[in-house]
Amino acid sequence: FSALLEQIPPSEVRKCKVSLPNSTAINNFVTKSVELYTVDSVVKFGEEKQHSFSMVPRCSLWNIYLQNMKLIKYGLVFKQKTKHHRKLRRVLILSEGPQLIYVDSFTNKFKGAINWDKTLTVEAEDFRKFRIKNSKRCYYFEEVADDAEDWVQALKKFQKLFNLRFF
């Protein structure tokens, strides 16, 4: 990310706090603010297309991985391969498509994607931990902000919408 900032003239770069617009169809999935570096000549915030999901700002840190899909929810989590492996700090990102990916929270490098299919299930283990199961494997996550139930509700609502549209 810092390499990208170095390519832009300093006069055009500023730090700003952005609140992403809410979607009426998804019932306010995106409620967090993001602190981003923006390029004044490129970025427009607060606009919403005639889609059922919220618009991703062009300067989003994860826009490379979203492939112009709309951002639904994101958050800092600890991911484990199994319950006995060490915890890795990741940013979990849900976008329309549906696409559920996780990136390294320090380097912003893509680390993996969770295959979204009919068999996908989401379960909260407690107020911090939740797991996502699909036909291939089970993913264990621990929410940093103690809102695992928010992730579970968001994924279930989105899954219901996705299943109605595609299956």
Number of C-alpha atoms within 10 A of each C-alpha: 10 8 7 7 13 10 8 11 9 10 8 11 15 11 10 11 11 16 15 21 21 19 18 12 13 16 11 16 25 19 14 14 11 13 12 15 18 21 19 11 8 9 11 12 14 13 11 15 8 7 11 13 24 28 22 22 23 16 16 17 15 20 15 11 17 20 10 14 18 21 24 27 21 19 17 19 24 19 23 19 14 13 11 7 9 11 16 15 20 26 23 23 20 25 22 18 13 17 18 20 21 25 20 16 18 9 10 14 14 16 12 12 13 19 17 17 17 13 10 18 17 19 18 19 14 12 14 17 22 20 19 17 18 16 12 11 12 17 17 19 27 25 23 14 11 13 17 23 18 15 23 19 15 21 23 16 15 20 19 11 13 18 12 9 8 8 7
